[in-house]
Amino acid sequence: MKKLLPALFVLFALTAGAQQHELKKLWQTDTVVRTPESVLPDLKKKILYVSEIEGDGNTKDGKGGVAKLGLDGKIINLDFTTGLNAPKGLGRFGNTLYVADLTEIVEVNMNTGKVIKKIPVAGSKFLNDVTVDDKGTVYVSDTRVNVIYKLENGQVSVFLNDAKGANGLKAIGTDLYALVNPDLIKIDASGKRTTIATLPCGGDGLEPIGNGDWLATCWNGYIFYVTAAGKVETLLDIHGGKLNTADIGYDPQKHIVYVPTFNGNMVQAFELVSK
């Protein structure tokens, strides 16, 4: 969740080229999903896991949880997991769901919705996004303290300092990709940072297309297509209203983008198409 940078949007609008991609709306839920922040698709089970803040995004109030939806947007269980605080990013490894919950990483059984364990992250204030690599190492961003943490073998450590406004994360192979305000960067196994692109606002959600390109969002209501060469194209602009574009999910097989609208209290689905 970021603040808008109007001057950068003006500059971006003047310099952006012709749009090559677009989003076609497929469906949206009723306004019953309680402050949805993140969507994690399980394509094999045909389920969308959705984090629900249901209240203030900064408060430990026990109101938050995780909902289950079908890939068609039908509600399966809005109370799949309960008793969390202000859950945001979701990641998975095997049958374990990892949830960023303010100052804790929460492990949830993906079959039952029951909380397995809550792991406190010392020094954290606003844990935001989660990604898990193919070895089961969990990475979690903290937007307020500008740190990316790592959970490995049950132990939490600092993976990256000086990560300004760190939010969206995605682990691919031995590389970690991160939205570090306002850049999309790659951190390789040696810790080297490479800037791929600069967004016109602080990024939130991050998903790979599968061909080296990316989808990135700003919470204010923007979705961008980012090429591997660093070109940024605006796909959706709904800023200024009650709908937000938080931590999206993506189906690379059907090219469907799942958008949690946060203050809009619903999830929307769009098909990504090339012109």
ZIHU-V984006 format. One record per residue. N is the residue number from 0. RES is the residue in one letter. PSI is psi in radians with two decimals (999 if undefined). BURIAL is b if it has 16 or more other C-alpha atoms within 10 Angstrom, else e. Layout:
((N,RES,PSI,BURIAL) (N,RES,PSI,BURIAL))
This chain:
((0,M,2.10,b) (1,K,2.90,b) (2,K,2.50,e) (3,L,2.51,b) (4,L,1.53,e) (5,P,-0.72,e) (6,A,-0.66,e) (7,L,-0.61,e) (8,F,-0.65,e) (9,V,-0.82,e) (10,L,-0.75,e) (11,F,-0.72,b) (12,A,-0.57,e) (13,L,-0.45,e) (14,T,-0.24,e) (15,A,2.53,e) (16,G,-2.98,e) (17,A,2.51,e) (18,Q,2.31,e) (19,Q,-0.23,e) (20,H,2.81,e) (21,E,2.85,b) (22,L,2.23,b) (23,K,2.12,e) (24,K,2.34,e) (25,L,-0.83,e) (26,W,2.94,e) (27,Q,2.62,b) (28,T,2.95,b) (29,D,2.93,e) (30,T,1.09,e) (31,V,-0.11,e) (32,V,2.07,b) (33,R,1.69,b) (34,T,1.15,b) (35,P,2.30,b) (36,E,-0.60,b) (37,S,2.51,b) (38,V,2.24,b) (39,L,1.90,b) (40,P,2.44,b) (41,D,1.67,e) (42,L,-0.52,e) (43,K,-0.72,e) (44,K,-0.11,e) (45,K,0.84,e) (46,I,2.51,b) (47,L,2.13,b) (48,Y,2.27,b) (49,V,2.16,b) (50,S,2.38,b) (51,E,2.05,b) (52,I,-0.75,b) (53,E,1.14,b) (54,G,-2.70,b) (55,D,2.35,e) (56,G,-0.07,b) (57,N,0.01,e) (58,T,2.37,e) (59,K,1.51,b) (60,D,-0.06,e) (61,G,0.17,e) (62,K,-0.29,b) (63,G,2.95,b) (64,G,-2.84,b) (65,V,2.33,b) (66,A,2.78,b) (67,K,2.25,b) (68,L,2.78,b) (69,G,2.89,b) (70,L,-0.23,b) (71,D,0.08,e) (72,G,-0.07,b) (73,K,2.41,e) (74,I,2.22,b) (75,I,-0.89,e) (76,N,1.93,e) (77,L,-0.23,b) (78,D,0.72,e) (79,F,-0.81,b) (80,T,2.33,b) (81,T,3.00,b) (82,G,0.21,e) (83,L,3.12,b) (84,N,-1.44,b) (85,A,1.17,b) (86,P,2.44,b) (87,K,-1.83,b) (88,G,2.60,b) (89,L,2.48,b) (90,G,2.92,b) (91,R,2.69,b) (92,F,2.06,b) (93,G,-2.23,e) (94,N,0.32,e) (95,T,2.24,b) (96,L,2.28,b) (97,Y,2.26,b) (98,V,2.27,b) (99,A,1.99,b) (100,D,1.35,b) (101,L,-1.36,b) (102,T,0.24,b) (103,E,2.59,b) (104,I,2.09,b) (105,V,2.25,b) (106,E,2.26,b) (107,V,2.40,b) (108,N,2.08,b) (109,M,-0.25,b) (110,N,-0.63,e) (111,T,-0.36,e) (112,G,-0.03,b) (113,K,2.49,e) (114,V,2.22,b) (115,I,-0.80,e) (116,K,2.58,e) (117,K,2.14,b) (118,I,1.93,b) (119,P,2.50,e) (120,V,1.81,b) (121,A,2.32,e) (122,G,-0.13,e) (123,S,2.73,b) (124,K,-0.58,b) (125,F,1.21,b) (126,L,2.37,b) (127,N,-1.17,b) (128,D,2.82,b) (129,V,2.46,b) (130,T,2.70,b) (131,V,2.28,b) (132,D,3.11,b) (133,D,-0.04,e) (134,K,-0.04,e) (135,G,0.12,e) (136,T,2.28,e) (137,V,2.33,b) (138,Y,2.37,b) (139,V,2.29,b) (140,S,2.58,b) (141,D,1.91,b) (142,T,-0.50,b) (143,R,-0.62,b) (144,V,0.05,b) (145,N,0.78,b) (146,V,2.56,b) (147,I,2.16,b) (148,Y,2.83,b) (149,K,2.31,b) (150,L,2.00,b) (151,E,2.21,e) (152,N,0.66,e) (153,G,-0.01,e) (154,Q,2.38,e) (155,V,2.36,b) (156,S,2.92,e) (157,V,2.14,e) (158,F,-0.71,e) (159,L,2.15,b) (160,N,3.02,e) (161,D,0.77,e) (162,A,1.42,b) (163,K,2.13,b) (164,G,0.54,b) (165,A,2.33,b) (166,N,-1.76,b) (167,G,2.37,b) (168,L,2.63,b) (169,K,2.12,b) (170,A,2.22,b) (171,I,1.97,e) (172,G,-2.24,e) (173,T,0.09,e) (174,D,2.58,b) (175,L,2.22,b) (176,Y,2.44,b) (177,A,2.53,b) (178,L,1.86,b) (179,V,1.85,b) (180,N,2.08,b) (181,P,0.46,b) (182,D,2.63,b) (183,L,2.08,b) (184,I,2.80,b) (185,K,2.32,b) (186,I,2.05,b) (187,D,-3.10,e) (188,A,-0.42,e) (189,S,-0.10,e) (190,G,0.02,e) (191,K,2.36,e) (192,R,2.36,e) (193,T,2.20,e) (194,T,2.18,e) (195,I,-0.75,b) (196,A,2.81,b) (197,T,2.14,b) (198,L,2.77,b) (199,P,0.14,b) (200,C,2.97,b) (201,G,2.20,b) (202,G,2.76,b) (203,D,-1.39,b) (204,G,2.64,b) (205,L,2.18,b) (206,E,2.35,b) (207,P,2.49,b) (208,I,-0.57,b) (209,G,-0.15,e) (210,N,0.31,e) (211,G,-0.22,e) (212,D,2.98,e) (213,W,2.74,b) (214,L,2.36,b) (215,A,2.58,b) (216,T,2.77,b) (217,C,2.40,b) (218,W,-0.53,b) (219,N,-0.36,b) (220,G,0.55,b) (221,Y,2.46,b) (222,I,2.31,b) (223,F,2.58,b) (224,Y,2.18,b) (225,V,2.10,b) (226,T,2.83,b) (227,A,-0.42,e) (228,A,-0.05,e) (229,G,0.08,b) (230,K,2.39,b) (231,V,2.20,b) (232,E,2.29,b) (233,T,2.13,b) (234,L,-0.60,b) (235,L,2.38,b) (236,D,1.76,e) (237,I,0.43,e) (238,H,2.70,e) (239,G,-0.17,e) (240,G,-2.80,e) (241,K,-0.06,e) (242,L,2.41,b) (243,N,2.97,b) (244,T,1.60,b) (245,A,-2.30,b) (246,D,1.66,b) (247,I,2.80,b) (248,G,2.81,b) (249,Y,2.38,b) (250,D,1.82,b) (251,P,-0.27,e) (252,Q,-0.78,e) (253,K,-0.01,e) (254,H,0.79,e) (255,I,2.30,b) (256,V,2.20,b) (257,Y,2.13,b) (258,V,2.02,b) (259,P,2.21,b) (260,T,0.12,b) (261,F,-1.78,b) (262,N,-0.29,b) (263,G,-0.21,b) (264,N,0.61,b) (265,M,2.90,b) (266,V,2.40,b) (267,Q,2.70,b) (268,A,2.41,b) (269,F,2.57,b) (270,E,2.27,b) (271,L,2.09,b) (272,V,2.62,e) (273,S,2.46,e) (274,K,999,e))
